[in-house]
Amino acid sequence: MASLEELKQERIKKLELLRQAGYNPYPAQTEINSSLEKALANFESLVEGNKELTVGGRIMALRRQGGLIFVDLVEGADRLQGLLKEDELGASFGLFADTIDIGDFVQLTGKLLTTKRGEKTIEVSGWKILAKSLRPLPDSWAGLQDVEERLRKRYLDVLLNDEVRDLVIKKGQFWQAVRNFLLGQDFVEVETPVLENTTGGADAKPFVTHHNALDLDVYLRISTGELWQKKLMVAGLTKTFEIGRQFRNEGMDAEHLQDYTQMEFYWAYADYEKGMPLVEELFKQVAKKVFDTLQFKIGEFEVDLDQKWARYDFRETVLKMTGIDVLDATLPEIEAKLKELKIDYDKKGFNITRAIDNLWKYCRKQIAGPGFLVGTPIEVSPLAKRDEKNPRLAQRFQPIIAGSELGNGYSELNDPLDQLARFNEQAKLREAGDEEAQMKDEEFVEALEYGMPPTCGFGMSERVFAFLANKSMREAQIFPLMRPLHSSPPDSQ
């Protein structure tokens, strides 16, 4: 069996034969005047009109039978058989036979017909090479079996796996459906900075980079413009949203990556109670539009988004599942319970906030949903308004689906004195070693001092799409970041 290098050299020889025959193996222009999709959609009328057309695509199958060559021409999800006849093409037939391989891009000119076997076909009167492939494609039946190789060579995975190609298409439809829903609710789409002097809007460890022109270190944002969009509420806008990338320099698992797409909206003169029905409708409309269903199998959970969405009280849920009252328990008591439940947690910078959060994560993994988590302790909600009936709780909501939080919403804190006090508390946590505690942003406090109306904010990431598609976050990304095989990592400057 020939090695990969031998096969590659054989194809390079074919490439030289094409050049010698006057063919450019990599032309810039094509004469394609119809996509395969349009040709197949209008097949019968094109056959009746007996009109030539030119189509293009990648050859995914090639069979020679004496003076005939059959090829499968593929463009995206569409496929058309091509038929080349030696007695009609002459020398061009021989050149095609000698130089064209599976994987090559070609254009075919001819008339459409249906074979005796019922195969929709273009009878070729002329052809042109569009791009000569130098590496043979993996077996189209077996595809790429190793998961790491599939993700590293995702272009081949998309090419050979219809399910993966459909996933790519659906992801684009997902974000467009989110955008259309919000635009339909009169939200204005905005763009805010990715590079920041101070990170804000989330509890997360940021990436740090250097800005050469200003000669200062800056952070890649950990939220999609939360504090910026709130400044737009100060500025008088009433409904804004942004869809963009955000970055968190933390661990990787099936639900978390460091570089991903997030949507955040902010709605003036609304609170978290108004936010919940809007978010529920957003989830339902997007799911129906993209997946054409409201019933999902997600991991071990069966989830019906069309059923009545429950309310899960944070304190009551944790108390019921663990026996711990998060509003009264001490840090040692929660630590003892975490050890009893065999829950691993990061000891660095560990504090009451992280302890409560780890205990809740244990509980939420047992909840199918759909519903909203409410009644969150104020310690883990530094940007949310306090509950007016119980100041120890936050006006916060989180969609709970298949054991996970798939978003985060607040009645946003607009009291500048309260915000400053909470920033100071977060600063103490950072000084004690909690790298995920929020940074003190005095410019944001200054903006709040000019006055921000009551506002509901909500954010959700592409994890929502991954869950609905029943995929891990890495699988749901088109090109997830992978450790390089041979090259050294880039210099950090």
C-alpha positions, -999 to 999 in steps of 0.1 A, spaced: 0 0 0 14 34 -11 24 58 17 8 92 20 40 109 6 40 85 -24 3 93 -31 10 130 -28 39 128 -53 17 109 -77 -8 137 -76 19 163 -81 29 145 -113 -8 147 -124 -7 184 -116 23 188 -139 5 169 -167 -24 194 -164 0 223 -168 17 207 -198 -17 204 -214 -23 241 -209 -46 238 -178 -40 260 -148 -46 237 -118 -56 266 -96 -75 292 -118 -90 323 -102 -121 324 -125 -148 299 -132 -176 298 -157 -201 283 -133 -236 297 -139 -257 275 -116 -253 260 -82 -260 223 -78 -289 233 -55 -306 254 -82 -298 228 -109 -315 200 -88 -344 222 -78 -352 231 -114 -340 197 -129 -371 188 -149 -375 222 -165 -338 223 -174 -341 189 -190 -371 200 -210 -353 231 -221 -323 211 -233 -301 239 -222 -264 236 -213 -253 248 -179 -220 249 -160 -218 236 -124 -190 231 -100 -180 212 -69 -157 186 -54 -155 151 -69 -164 126 -42 -166 94 -63 -151 84 -96 -157 53 -116 -145 44 -151 -163 18 -173 -144 15 -206 -151 46 -226 -173 61 -198 -164 79 -166 -190 85 -139 -183 111 -111 -202 123 -81 -200 161 -80 -207 175 -45 -214 211 -34 -223 214 2 -252 191 8 -260 187 -29 -248 159 -52 -251 155 -90 -237 127 -111 -214 136 -140 -211 114 -171 -181 118 -194 -179 99 -228 -147 92 -246 -163 93 -281 -176 128 -274 -147 144 -255 -118 128 -273 -84 138 -259 -100 157 -231 -115 125 -219 -80 109 -216 -66 139 -198 -95 138 -173 -89 100 -168 -51 105 -163 -52 136 -140 -84 139 -120 -88 123 -86 -114 121 -58 -111 153 -39 -104 176 -69 -126 206 -76 -139 208 -112 -165 225 -132 -186 205 -156 -205 219 -186 -233 200 -203 -270 191 -205 -290 174 -178 -307 140 -182 -320 111 -161 -303 78 -166 -321 45 -170 -314 39 -133 -332 72 -125 -299 90 -116 -300 128 -121 -269 134 -143 -251 161 -163 -237 147 -196 -204 165 -199 -194 184 -230 -165 202 -214 -147 204 -181 -122 225 -162 -100 219 -132 -106 244 -104 -83 231 -77 -61 200 -77 -60 182 -43 -26 168 -34 -37 147 -4 -63 119 -7 -94 123 14 -100 99 43 -124 71 35 -158 86 30 -175 57 48 -152 54 78 -143 91 80 -122 104 108 -125 81 138 -102 97 164 -120 126 182 -89 148 185 -81 143 148 -117 152 139 -115 184 158 -80 193 146 -90 187 110 -125 200 113 -126 209 76 -125 172 67 -150 163 94 -174 188 80 -168 175 45 -173 139 53 -199 141 80 -233 153 71 -243 157 108 -213 180 115 -220 201 84 -256 205 95 -244 215 130 -223 243 114 -254 255 95 -277 253 125 -253 273 147 -255 302 122 -292 298 122 -292 298 160 -275 332 164 -296 347 136 -328 335 153 -316 351 186 -308 383 167 -342 383 149 -361 377 181 -344 407 199 -348 430 169 -384 420 168 -387 432 204 -372 466 194 -337 460 209 -308 478 192 -277 458 183 -245 474 195 -207 467 196 -186 473 226 -148 469 233 -131 435 235 -99 450 250 -105 466 284 -85 484 311 -106 467 337 -127 435 332 -162 435 345 -196 418 343 -186 383 355 -167 363 380 -139 349 358 -101 350 353 -92 371 323 -66 368 296 -40 395 297 -22 410 266 -1 440 259 -12 470 239 20 482 221 7 516 209 -4 527 244 23 506 261 0 491 287 -14 457 296 -51 452 288 -76 424 294 -97 404 269 -133 409 280 -150 383 302 -185 395 294 -201 408 262 -202 445 271 -221 443 304 -207 475 319 -206 492 285 -242 484 278 -252 497 312 -234 529 303 -257 531 273 -287 528 296 -272 559 314 -269 575 280 -307 571 274 -309 540 252 -336 517 265 -330 483 248 -296 471 236 -280 438 229 -246 424 216 -236 391 202 -198 386 202 -168 367 215 -157 367 251 -127 351 268 -121 334 301 -87 320 311 -101 290 330 -106 253 328 -119 233 298 -146 207 300 -177 195 282 -196 227 292 -168 253 292 -143 268 268 -121 299 270 -131 315 237 -168 315 228 -198 335 216 -221 352 241 -253 373 238 -262 399 264 -292 423 264 -301 452 286 -337 465 290 -344 498 308 -375 502 330 -377 464 334 -368 441 363 -359 404 366 -396 394 368 -402 409 334 -370 394 321 -380 358 328 -410 355 305 -390 373 277 -361 348 281 -385 318 282 -401 330 249 -366 336 234 -356 300 242 -388 286 228 -388 306 196 -352 300 189 -354 262 196 -385 259 174 -369 279 146 -336 261 146 -344 225 157 -381 224 147 -390 210 181 -394 219 218 -386 184 231 -349 175 236 -328 147 247 -298 163 265 -274 139 281 -294 118 305 -323 143 306 -355 145 287 -364 182 285 -397 197 272 -394 235 268 -431 237 261 -441 226 296 -446 251 324 -412 265 335 -406 260 372 -391 283 398 -362 268 418 -354 287 450 -317 286 457 -319 283 495 -347 258 495 -331 236 468 -297 234 485 -313 228 519 -334 200 505 -306 183 487 -277 188 511 -292 198 545 -272 231 544 -288 265 548 -266 287 527 -277 319 544 -267 307 579 -240 281 574 -203 289 581 -175 283 557 -162 253 577 -197 238 577 -199 241 539 -164 228 534 -173 197 556 -203 191 535 -183 194 502 -159 168 515 -187 146 526 -203 148 491 -168 142 476 -170 174 456 -136 185 443 -130 223 443 -101 247 438 -85 255 472 -68 286 459 -86 318 471 -114 296 485 -140 316 504 -177 316 514 -187 327 479 -169 299 462 -182 274 488 -218 283 482 -213 282 444 -197 247 446 -225 234 467 -251 248 443 -234 232 413 -237 198 430 -275 204 433 -282 218 399 -268 188 382 -298 169 394 -324 192 380 -339 186 345 -358 218 341 -369 238 323 -372 265 349 -355 295 366 -332 296 396 -342 325 419 -334 336 454 -296 336 449 -275 349 479 -262 384 474 -226 371 480 -225 354 446 -244 382 428 -222 414 429 -240 432 401 -276 424 410 -301 445 430 -310 432 465 -344 416 470 -366 443 486 -381 417 510 -349 400 519 -317 421 513 -296 390 517 -309 377 484 -304 390 448 -330 398 422 -314 373 398 -326 345 376 -309 317 357 -325 293 332 -320 258 344 -320 231 317 -305 196 318 -286 201 350 -269 234 340 -274 271 341 -279 283 305 -279 320 311 -278 347 338 -302 376 344 -306 404 370 -324 434 381 -292 453 375 -277 472 404 -280 509 398 -272 523 432 -237 537 428 -229 536 466 -240 500 469 -221 491 437 -189 507 451 -193 489 484 -196 456 465 -167 463 443 -146 470 475 -157 436 488 -147 419 455 -114 437 457 -107 421 491 -115 387 477 -90 393 449 -63 404 473 -70 372 493 -62 351 462 -96 348 444 -86 354 408 -123 352 397 -135 380 419 -145 411 400 -123 441 396 -131 475 409 -143 497 381 -144 533 393 -153 546 359 -184 525 359 -194 537 394 -189 573 381 -213 566 352 -239 552 377 -236 584 397 -251 602 367 -282 579 371 -292 547 354 -329 537 352 -341 504 366 -328 478 341 -330 441 334 -299 424 320 -295 389 306 -267 369 290 -264 335 274 -236 318 256 -233 293 228 -236 266 255 -274 270 249 -269 258 213 -245 230 224 -271 217 249 -300 218 225 -278 200 199 -268 175 227 -231 182 220 -201 192 241 -189 228 237 -159 217 217 -180 196 193 -204 226 189 -176 250 179 -165 249 143 -128 252 150 -121 248 188 -86 257 200 -63 227 200 -28 222 213 -4 224 183 12 191 173 46 203 162 50 240 166 59 260 197 33 282 213 35 319 204 57 342 224 38 361 251 48 397 249 
